[in-house]
Amino acid sequence: MTKRQEMDHQLKTLNEIKSIMTAMKNLAMVEIRKIQHRQQAQRQLSASVAATVSDFLDFHPPPGDRRDRPARVYVLVGSERGFCGGFNESLLREFRQHLLKEQPAVAGVILIGNKLGALLEDDWPVLRQLDGASAAEEVPRVFSTLLECLGELALPREAGEGRDIPELFALHHDHDTRAVEVVNLLDLPRRDTPAHGSPPCLLRPAHEVLQGLVEHHLMSVFTRIFHTSLMAEMRSRLSHMESATSRIETRTGELIIRRNMLRQEEITQEIEIILLSVMDAQGE
């Protein structure tokens, strides 16, 4: 195989890789549009849940003080798939900086996304590693699995009234601020000034109603977190693919120039051979 043929093979390979990356870019853009359509409904749901929780807590404040809870559990929301630049690395870097600043007691971490687990060092005990969402349609499945996991970590209260989820925080990428956000998941929405009126009529014990509201609150918060993290992941992947595609185009242009130069050299050599053949024929 000549050098020019080797370059033709490299060009074919680069063009195939570019086609794959273009398809990945298109899929990322489609996913971004889907998430954008879902976010309006998600914001309305969050506002409704926050208002309901606030109404309930005005008359039935939660028992105990969350400062008495055990060590914190952190939920780290990474990516399920690769090709998204330093998405997971930056999340872990912000997590380390957060721990250095806050210096909390850490009971363990829950990892969301398989790519994140491969990067985590042995500094913190991993309580669970769960599959993340590759598309918006998978967000409910991720939340359902996570909720089961949190239920297993819940501790029974001394009074026997329900169970207490440990102090719970989440770290995730925010696509609006382009930064890593730290969320206190059990910081329930409260009004600065309690609402006036009659307390709600409860058909079940208050602690059971509160437990249900906490689950709805977590669903609302985690849905927002997973959507905004997935949006940031897709944008990071889109940027990563565009950068890679640009490098491929640059490399392709260089190879085409070198291939043309080799082709010119081959033509020159062919002409020289023809001329030498003619001169030899004339000499005879």
SERO-4910 file (N, C-alpha, C, O; in steps of 0.05 Angstrom, whole numbers):
BEGIN
 pado doro    nc1    nc2    nc3   cac1   cac2   cac3    cc1    cc2    cc3    oc1    oc2    oc3
  Met    A     17    -24      0      0      0      0     18     25      0     35     28     17
  Thr    A     13     43    -19     29     67    -20     20     87      1     -1     83     14
  Lys    A     37    108      5     30    128     25      3    142     19    -13    148     36
  Arg    A     -1    146     -8    -26    159    -16    -50    142     -9    -71    152     -1
  Gln    A    -47    116    -13    -69     97     -7    -74     96     23    -97     94     32
  Glu    A    -52     98     39    -55     99     68    -71    124     76    -88    123     94
  Met    A    -65    146     63    -79    171     70   -108    169     61   -125    180     75
  Asp    A   -113    156     39   -141    153     30   -157    137     51   -180    142     57
  His    A   -143    116     62   -156    100     83   -161    117    108   -182    114    121
  Gln    A   -142    133    116   -145    151    139   -168    170    135   -184    176    153
  Leu    A   -169    181    111   -191    200    105   -218    187    106   -237    199    117
  Lys    A   -220    163     97   -245    148     98   -253    143    127   -276    146    135
  Thr    A   -234    135    144   -239    131    172   -248    156    186   -267    156    202
  Leu    A   -234    179    180   -241    204    193   -269    213    185   -284    223    201
  Asn    A   -276    209    160   -303    216    150   -325    199    164   -346    209    170
  Glu    A   -319    174    169   -338    156    183   -341    166    212   -364    166    222
  Ile    A   -319    172    225   -320    182    253   -336    209    254   -352    213    272
  Lys    A   -331    226    234   -345    251    233   -375    247    230   -391    261    242
  Ser    A   -383    227    214   -412    221    210   -424    212    236   -447    219    243
  Ile    A   -410    195    252   -420    186    278   -423    209    297   -443    211    311
  Met    A   -403    227    298   -404    250    316   -427    268    308   -440    280    325
  Thr    A   -431    272    282   -454    288    273   -480    277    283   -498    292    291
  Ala    A   -483    250    281   -507    237    291   -511    241    321   -533    246    330
  Met    A   -488    239    336   -490    244    365   -497    272    371   -512    277    390
  Lys    A   -487    291    356   -494    319    360   -524    324    355   -537    338    370
  Asn    A   -535    311    334   -563    314    328   -580    302    350   -601    314    357
  Leu    A   -572    279    360   -587    267    382   -587    284    407   -607    287    421
  Ala    A   -564    297    413   -562    314    436   -580    339    433   -593    347    452
  Met    A   -582    350    408   -599    373    404   -629    365    407   -645    381    417
  Val    A   -636    341    397   -663    332    400   -670    329    430   -692    336    438
  Glu    A   -651    318    445   -656    314    474   -659    340    488   -675    343    507
  Ile    A   -643    360    481   -645    386    493   -673    398    488   -684    410    506
  Arg    A   -683    395    464   -710    406    458   -731    392    474   -750    405    484
  Lys    A   -729    366    477   -748    351    493   -748    360    522   -770    364    534
  Ile    A   -725    364    534   -723    373    561   -735    401    564   -749    407    584
  Gln    A   -729    418    545   -740    445    546   -771    445    546   -783    461    560
  His    A   -783    427    531   -812    425    531   -823    415    558   -845    423    566
  Arg    A   -808    398    571   -817    387    597   -813    406    620   -827    404    640
  Gln    A   -795    425    617   -788    442    640   -811    460    649   -814    466    673
  Gln    A   -827    470    630   -849    488    638   -869    473    656   -877    484    676
  Ala    A   -876    449    648   -894    433    665   -881    426    691   -895    426    712
  Gln    A   -855    421    691   -841    415    716   -841    438    735   -843    435    759
  Arg    A   -837    463    724   -838    486    741   -865    490    754   -867    498    778
  Gln    A   -886    486    739   -913    488    750   -918    467    772   -930    473    793
  Leu    A   -908    443    768   -911    422    788   -895    430    813   -906    427    836
  Ser    A   -871    440    810   -855    448    833   -869    470    850   -869    469    874
  Ala    A   -881    490    836   -894    511    850   -918    501    865   -924    509    887
  Ser    A   -933    482    853   -957    471    866   -949    455    891   -961    457    912
  Val    A   -928    438    889   -918    422    911   -908    441    934   -914    436    957
  Ala    A   -893    461    927   -882    479    947   -905    494    962   -903    497    986
  Ala    A   -926    502    948   -948    515    961   -962    496    980   -970    504   1002
  Thr    A   -966    471    972   -980    452    989   -963    446   1014   -974    445   1036
  Val    A   -937    442   1011   -920    436   1034   -920    460   1053   -921    456   1077
  Ser    A   -919    484   1042   -919    508   1059   -945    510   1075   -944    516   1099
  Asp    A   -968    505   1062   -994    506   1075   -994    486   1099  -1004    493   1120
  Phe    A   -984    462   1094   -984    442   1115   -966    449   1138   -974    446   1161
  Leu    A   -942    459   1132   -923    465   1153   -930    489   1170   -920    492   1192
  Asp    A   -948    506   1159   -957    529   1175   -972    519   1200   -971    533   1221
  Phe    A   -985    496   1199  -1001    486   1221   -989    461   1233   -996    454   1256
  His    A   -972    447   1219   -960    422   1229   -930    423   1223   -921    409   1205
  Pro    A   -915    438   1239   -886    438   1234   -874    411   1239   -884    395   1255
  Pro    A   -852    405   1225   -840    378   1227   -829    374   1256   -818    393   1267
  Pro    A   -831    350   1267   -820    345   1293   -790    344   1293   -777    335   1274
  Gly    A   -778    354   1315   -749    353   1318   -736    374   1301   -748    390   1287
  Asp    A   -709    374   1303   -693    394   1289   -674    378   1270   -661    359   1279
  Arg    A   -673    386   1245   -657    371   1226   -627    373   1232   -611    358   1222
  Arg    A   -620    392   1250   -592    394   1258   -584    370   1275   -560    364   1278
  Asp    A   -604    356   1286   -598    332   1302   -596    307   1285   -592    285   1296
  Arg    A   -599    309   1259   -598    286   1242   -570    275   1242   -551    289   1249
  Pro    A   -566    249   1233   -540    238   1231   -524    251   1209   -532    270   1196
  Ala    A   -500    239   1203   -482    250   1183   -496    252   1156   -515    237   1150
  Arg    A   -487    269   1139   -499    275   1114   -495    252   1094   -475    239   1093
  Val    A   -515    249   1077   -513    232   1053   -515    251   1029   -532    268   1027
  Tyr    A   -495    247   1011   -494    264    987   -502    247    962   -493    225    958
  Val    A   -519    259    946   -527    247    920   -512    263    899   -517    287    895
  Leu    A   -494    249    884   -479    262    863   -490    253    836   -491    229    830
  Val    A   -499    272    821   -512    267    795   -493    271    773   -487    294    765
  Gly    A   -482    249    762   -463    250    740   -477    241    714   -501    244    711
  Ser    A   -461    231    696   -471    223    670   -472    192    667   -455    178    679
  Glu    A   -491    183    652   -493    154    646   -475    147    623   -466    124    621
  Arg    A   -471    166    604   -455    160    581   -432    179    580   -431    199    594
  Gly    A   -412    173    563   -388    189    560   -391    210    538   -413    218    531
  Phe    A   -368    218    528   -366    239    507   -379    265    516   -393    278    500
  Cys    A   -374    273    541   -385    298    550   -363    315    564   -369    330    583
  Gly    A   -339    313    554   -317    329    565   -311    323    594   -311    300    602
  Gly    A   -306    344    610   -300    341    638   -324    344    656   -322    354    678
  Phe    A   -347    335    646   -372    337    661   -370    325    689   -376    338    709
  Asn    A   -362    300    690   -360    285    716   -337    295    733   -339    296    757
  Glu    A   -314    301    720   -291    310    735   -296    336    749   -288    340    772
  Ser    A   -310    355    736   -316    381    749   -335    377    772   -334    392    792
  Leu    A   -354    358    770   -373    353    792   -358    343    816   -363    353    838
  Leu    A   -339    324    813   -324    314    836   -305    336    847   -301    337    871
  Arg    A   -295    352    830   -278    374    839   -293    393    857   -284    402    878
  Glu    A   -318    401    849   -335    418    865   -343    404    891   -346    418    912
  Phe    A   -347    378    890   -354    364    914   -332    365    935   -337    369    958
  Arg    A   -307    361    926   -285    363    944   -282    390    956   -277    393    980
  Gln    A   -286    411    940   -284    438    950   -307    444    970   -302    458    990
  His    A   -330    433    965   -353    437    983   -346    424   1010   -352    435   1031
  Leu    A   -335    400   1010   -328    386   1035   -306    401   1050   -307    402   1075
  Leu    A   -287    412   1036   -266    427   1049   -277    453   1062   -268    461   1084
  Lys    A   -297    465   1050   -309    489   1060   -328    483   1084   -326    497   1104
  Glu    A   -345    464   1080   -366    458   1101   -355    439   1123   -363    441   1146
  Gln    A   -338    421   1115   -327    401   1134   -349    386   1149   -349    385   1174
  Pro    A   -369    375   1134   -390    360   1148   -382    331   1153   -362    321   1142
  Ala    A   -397    318   1171   -394    290   1174   -408    276   1152   -432    280   1148
  Val    A   -394    259   1137   -406    246   1113   -411    217   1119   -393    202   1124
  Ala    A   -437    209   1117   -444    181   1121   -438    165   1096   -432    141   1097
  Gly    A   -439    178   1073   -433    164   1048   -445    179   1024   -457    200   1028
  Val    A   -440    169   1001   -450    182    976   -466    162    960   -461    138    961
  Ile    A   -485    172    946   -501    157    926   -494    168    899   -498    192    894
  Leu    A   -484    151    881   -475    160    855   -497    154    834   -508    132    833
  Ile    A   -503    174    818   -522    172    796   -506    174    770   -495    195    764
  Gly    A   -505    152    755   -490    152    730   -466    134    731   -449    137    749
  Asn    A   -463    116    713   -441     96    713   -414    109    708   -394    100    719
  Lys    A   -413    130    692   -387    142    686   -376    156    710   -351    159    712
  Leu    A   -393    165    728   -383    179    752   -368    160    771   -348    167    782
  Gly    A   -379    135    774   -367    116    793   -339    109    786   -323    103    804
  Ala    A   -332    109    760   -305    101    752   -284    122    761   -261    116    762
  Leu    A   -293    146    766   -275    168    773   -272    172    803   -253    185    812
  Leu    A   -291    161    819   -292    167    847   -270    152    862   -266    128    858
  Glu    A   -256    167    879   -234    155    895   -247    142    920   -271    143    924
  Asp    A   -230    130    936   -239    116    960   -241    134    984   -240    124   1007
  Asp    A   -244    160    979   -245    179   1002   -272    176   1017   -272    182   1041
  Trp    A   -293    169   1004   -320    168   1017   -333    141   1011   -330    131    989
  Pro    A   -347    130   1030   -361    105   1025   -384    109   1006   -400    127   1008
  Val    A   -386     91    986   -407     92    966   -430     75    976   -427     50    978
  Leu    A   -452     87    982   -476     73    992   -490     58    970   -498     35    973
  Arg    A   -493     71    947   -506     59    924   -494     72    899   -485     95    899
  Gln    A   -494     57    877   -488     68    851   -511     60    833   -515     37    827
  Leu    A   -525     80    823   -549     76    807   -545     84    778   -529    103    773
  Asp    A   -559     71    761   -558     79    733   -571    107    730   -592    112    742
  Gly    A   -559    124    714   -570    150    709   -589    150    685   -595    130    674
  Ala    A   -598    174    678   -616    178    655   -601    185    631   -585    204    631
  Ser    A   -605    171    609   -593    178    583   -612    195    567   -604    208    547
  Ala    A   -638    195    574   -658    211    560   -679    220    580   -680    209    603
  Ala    A   -694    240    573   -714    252    591   -735    231    600   -745    232    622
  Glu    A   -741    212    582   -761    192    589   -752    174    612   -769    160    624
  Glu    A   -726    173    618   -716    155    638   -715    168    666   -708    154    685
  Val    A   -721    193    668   -720    207    694   -738    195    715   -729    191    737
  Pro    A   -763    188    709   -781    176    729   -769    150    740   -771    144    763
  Arg    A   -757    134    722   -745    109    731   -722    113    750   -719     99    770
  Val    A   -706    133    745   -683    139    762   -693    149    789   -682    140    810
  Phe    A   -713    166    789   -724    176    815   -736    153    831   -732    152    855
  Ser    A   -751    136    818   -763    113    832   -742     96    846   -746     88    869
  Thr    A   -721     90    831   -699     74    843   -686     88    866   -679     76    886
  Leu    A   -681    114    863   -669    130    884   -686    131    908   -676    129    931
  Leu    A   -712    134    905   -730    136    927   -730    110    944   -731    110    968
  Glu    A   -729     87    930   -727     62    944   -701     60    960   -700     51    982
  Cys    A   -680     70    948   -654     71    962   -655     88    987   -645     80   1008
  Leu    A   -667    112    984   -669    130   1008   -687    117   1029   -682    121   1053
  Gly    A   -707    103   1021   -724     89   1041   -709     69   1057   -714     65   1080
  Glu    A   -690     55   1044   -673     36   1059   -654     50   1078   -646     38   1098
  Leu    A   -647     75   1072   -629     89   1090   -643    104   1112   -630    113   1131
  Ala    A   -670    106   1111   -685    120   1131   -683    107   1158   -681     82   1160
  Leu    A   -682    123   1179   -680    113   1206   -706    117   1221   -719    137   1218
  Pro    A   -714     96   1238   -739     99   1253   -736    121   1275   -714    123   1287
  Arg    A   -757    136   1279   -756    156   1300   -761    144   1327   -773    122   1330
  Glu    A   -750    157   1348   -753    147   1375   -782    145   1383   -790    127   1398
  Ala    A   -799    165   1374   -827    165   1382   -843    144   1367   -866    140   1372
  Gly    A   -830    131   1347   -844    111   1331   -862    122   1310   -878    107   1297
  Glu    A   -861    148   1305   -878    161   1285   -863    164   1259   -851    184   1254
  Gly    A   -864    143   1243   -851    144   1217   -821    140   1218   -810    131   1238
  Arg    A   -807    148   1197   -779    145   1194   -766    171   1185   -779    187   1171
  Asp    A   -741    175   1193   -726    199   1186   -706    193   1165   -689    176   1168
  Ile    A   -708    208   1142   -687    207   1122   -662    222   1132   -666    243   1144
  Pro    A   -638    211   1129   -614    226   1138   -612    253   1125   -625    258   1104
  Glu    A   -596    270   1136   -590    296   1124   -581    292   1096   -561    278   1091
  Leu    A   -595    303   1077   -592    295   1049   -585    320   1032   -600    340   1032
  Phe    A   -563    317   1017   -555    339    998   -550    327    971   -544    303    968
  Ala    A   -552    343    951   -547    335    923   -528    355    909   -530    379    914
  Leu    A   -511    345    892   -494    362    876   -499    354    847   -500    331    839
  His    A   -504    374    830   -510    369    802   -502    394    786   -499    416    797
  His    A   -499    390    760   -493    412    741   -519    427    735   -540    415    731
  Asp    A   -518    453    736   -540    470    729   -535    482    701   -515    496    697
  His    A   -553    477    682   -548    486    655   -551    516    651   -540    527    632
  Asp    A   -566    529    670   -569    558    667   -545    573    677   -535    591    664
  Thr    A   -535    566    701   -512    579    713   -486    568    703   -465    580    707
  Arg    A   -487    545    690   -463    531    680   -443    526    703   -419    528    700
  Ala    A   -454    519    726   -438    513    750   -450    489    764   -472    480    757
  Val    A   -436    479    784   -446    457    800   -462    469    824   -452    486    839
  Glu    A   -487    460    827   -505    470    848   -506    450    871   -507    425    866
  Val    A   -506    460    896   -509    444    920   -537    449    931   -544    471    936
  Val    A   -553    427    934   -581    430    942   -585    415    968   -578    391    970
  Asn    A   -596    429    988   -605    416   1013   -633    404   1007   -652    419   1007
  Leu    A   -634    379   1003   -659    366    994   -681    367   1014   -705    366   1006
  Leu    A   -675    367   1039   -696    367   1060   -701    395   1071   -713    398   1093
  Asp    A   -692    415   1057   -699    442   1064   -727    448   1053   -730    459   1031
  Leu    A   -748    441   1068   -775    443   1059   -783    472   1056   -775    489   1072
  Pro    A   -799    479   1036   -808    507   1031   -825    516   1054   -845    503   1062
  Arg    A   -818    539   1066   -834    551   1087   -839    580   1081   -822    593   1068
  Arg    A   -861    591   1090   -867    619   1087   -854    635   1109   -852    626   1132
  Asp    A   -846    659   1102   -835    677   1123   -857    685   1143   -852    686   1167
  Thr    A   -881    689   1133   -904    696   1150   -924    674   1147   -934    669   1125
  Pro    A   -931    660   1169   -951    638   1166   -977    647   1155   -986    670   1161
  Ala    A   -990    630   1140  -1016    637   1129  -1037    637   1151  -1036    622   1170
  His    A  -1057    654   1148  -1080    655   1166  -1102    637   1157  -1104    631   1133
  Gly    A  -1118    628   1175  -1140    611   1168  -1141    586   1185  -1127    583   1205
  Ser    A  -1159    568   1178  -1163    543   1193  -1142    522   1185  -1135    521   1161
  Pro    A  -1134    506   1203  -1115    484   1196  -1129    464   1178  -1153    461   1179
  Pro    A  -1113    450   1162  -1126    430   1144  -1138    407   1160  -1128    400   1181
  Cys    A  -1159    396   1149  -1172    373   1162  -1158    348   1152  -1159    341   1128
  Leu    A  -1145    334   1170  -1129    310   1163  -1145    285   1169  -1157    282   1190
  Leu    A  -1144    266   1150  -1157    241   1154  -1137    219   1162  -1144    197   1168
  Arg    A  -1111    227   1163  -1090    209   1171  -1072    224   1191  -1073    248   1191
  Pro    A  -1056    210   1207  -1038    224   1225  -1020    243   1211  -1013    239   1188
  Ala    A  -1013    265   1225   -997    286   1212   -970    276   1202   -961    285   1181
  His    A   -958    257   1217   -931    248   1209   -933    232   1183   -914    232   1167
  Glu    A   -955    219   1178   -959    204   1153   -963    223   1130   -953    219   1108
  Val    A   -979    244   1135   -983    264   1114   -957    278   1107   -951    282   1084
  Leu    A   -942    284   1128   -916    298   1123   -897    280   1107   -883    289   1090
  Gln    A   -897    254   1114   -880    236   1099   -887    235   1070   -870    234   1052
  Gly    A   -913    235   1064   -922    235   1036   -914    261   1022   -906    261    999
  Leu    A   -917    284   1037   -909    309   1025   -879    311   1020   -871    322   1000
  Val    A   -864    299   1038   -835    299   1034   -828    283   1009   -810    291    994
  Glu    A   -842    261   1004   -837    246    979   -844    262    954   -829    261    935
  His    A   -866    276    956   -874    293    933   -854    316    929   -847    323    907
  His    A   -844    327    952   -824    348    950   -798    337    937   -786    350    920
  Leu    A   -790    313    946   -766    301    934   -769    295    905   -751    299    889
  Met    A   -793    286    898   -799    280    870   -796    306    853   -784    306    831
  Ser    A   -807    328    863   -807    353    849   -778    363    846   -769    372    825
  Val    A   -763    362    869   -735    372    868   -718    355    851   -702    365    835
  Phe    A   -720    328    854   -703    311    838   -710    311    808   -692    309    792
  Thr    A   -735    315    802   -742    317    774   -729    342    761   -718    340    739
  Arg    A   -729    364    776   -715    388    767   -686    383    765   -673    391    745
  Ile    A   -674    370    785   -645    365    785   -637    347    762   -618    353    747
  Phe    A   -652    325    757   -645    307    736   -648    320    709   -631    315    691
  His    A   -669    336    705   -673    349    680   -651    370    674   -640    371    652
  Thr    A   -645    386    694   -625    407    690   -597    395    687   -580    405    672
  Ser    A   -591    373    701   -566    359    698   -563    346    670   -542    348    658
  Leu    A   -585    334    661   -585    321    635   -582    342    613   -568    338    593
  Met    A   -595    365    617   -592    387    598   -563    396    597   -551    400    575
  Ala    A   -550    400    620   -522    408    621   -504    387    608   -485    394    595
  Glu    A   -511    362    613   -495    340    601   -497    341    571   -476    338    557
  Met    A   -521    344    561   -525    345    532   -510    369    519   -499    367    498
  Arg    A   -511    391    533   -497    415    522   -467    411    523   -452    419    505
  Ser    A   -457    398    544   -429    392    546   -421    372    524   -400    375    512
  Arg    A   -438    352    519   -432    333    498   -433    346    471   -416    341    454
  Leu    A   -452    364    467   -454    379    442   -428    395    437   -417    395    415
  Ser    A   -419    409    458   -395    425    455   -371    407    450   -353    414    434
  His    A   -370    385    464   -347    366    461   -347    355    432   -326    353    420
  Met    A   -370    348    422   -372    337    395   -365    358    374   -352    352    354
  Glu    A   -373    383    378   -367    404    359   -337    409    358   -325    414    337
  Ser    A   -324    408    382   -295    412    383   -281    389    369   -262    393    354
  Ala    A   -290    364    374   -278    341    361   -282    342    331   -264    335    316
  Thr    A   -306    349    323   -312    351    294   -294    372    281   -284    368    258
  Ser    A   -290    394    295   -272    415    284   -244    405    281   -230    411    261
  Arg    A   -234    389    300   -207    378    298   -205    358    275   -185    357    261
  Ile    A   -226    342    272   -227    323    250   -226    337    223   -212    329    205
  Glu    A   -241    359    220   -241    374    195   -214    386    190   -205    387    167
  Thr    A   -201    396    211   -174    407    207   -155    385    198   -139    389    180
  Arg    A   -156    362    212   -139    339    204   -145    329    176   -127    322    161
  Thr    A   -170    329    169   -178    320    142   -166    339    121   -156    330    100
  Gly    A   -168    365    126   -156    384    107   -127    381    104   -116    383     82
  Glu    A   -112    375    126    -83    371    124    -77    346    108    -59    346     92
  Leu    A    -93    325    112    -88    300     98    -93    303     68    -79    292     51
  Ile    A   -114    318     61   -121    323     33    -98    338     19    -91    331     -3
  Ile    A    -87    358     33    -64    373     21    -40    354     17    -28    355     -4
  Arg    A    -34    338     37    -11    319     35    -16    298     13      2    291     -2
  Arg    A    -41    288     12    -48    268     -8    -45    280    -36    -35    267    -54
  Asn    A    -54    305    -40    -51    318    -66    -22    322    -74    -14    319    -97
  Met    A     -6    329    -53     23    332    -59     35    305    -67     52    304    -85
  Leu    A     27    284    -53     38    258    -60     29    250    -88     44    238   -104
  Arg    A      4    256    -95     -7    250   -121      9    265   -143     15    255   -164
  Gln    A     16    290   -137     32    306   -156     59    294   -160     70    292   -182
  Glu    A     71    284   -137     97    271   -139     95    245   -156    112    240   -172
  Glu    A     73    230   -152     69    206   -167     66    212   -197     78    198   -214
  Ile    A     51    234   -203     48    241   -231     75    250   -243     81    243   -266
  Thr    A     90    265   -227    116    274   -237    134    249   -242    148    248   -263
  Gln    A    134    230   -224    150    206   -228    141    191   -252    157    180   -268
  Glu    A    115    189   -257    104    175   -280    113    189   -306    120    176   -325
  Ile    A    112    216   -306    121    231   -329    151    226   -335    159    222   -357
  Glu    A    167    226   -313    196    221   -316    201    194   -328    218    190   -345
  Ile    A    186    174   -318    189    147   -328    182    146   -358    196    133   -373
  Ile    A    161    159   -365    152    160   -394    174    173   -411    180    163   -432
  Leu    A    184    196   -401    205    210   -416    230    193   -419    242    192   -441
  Leu    A    238    180   -397    262    163   -399    258    140   -418    276    132   -433
  Ser    A    233    129   -418    227    108   -437    229    117   -466    239    103   -483
  Val    A    219    142   -471    220    153   -498    249    158   -506    257    152   -529
  Met    A    265    169   -488    293    175   -494    308    149   -499    324    148   -517
  Asp    A    303    128   -484    316    102   -488    308     91   -515    325     80   -529
  Ala    A    283     95   -522    273     84   -548    286     99   -571    293     87   -591
  Gln    A    290    126   -567    303    142   -588    332    135   -591    343    135   -613
  Gly    A    345    129   -568    373    122   -568    379     96   -582    400     92   -594
  Glu    A    360     78   -581    364     53   -594    361     56   -624    364     37   -639
***
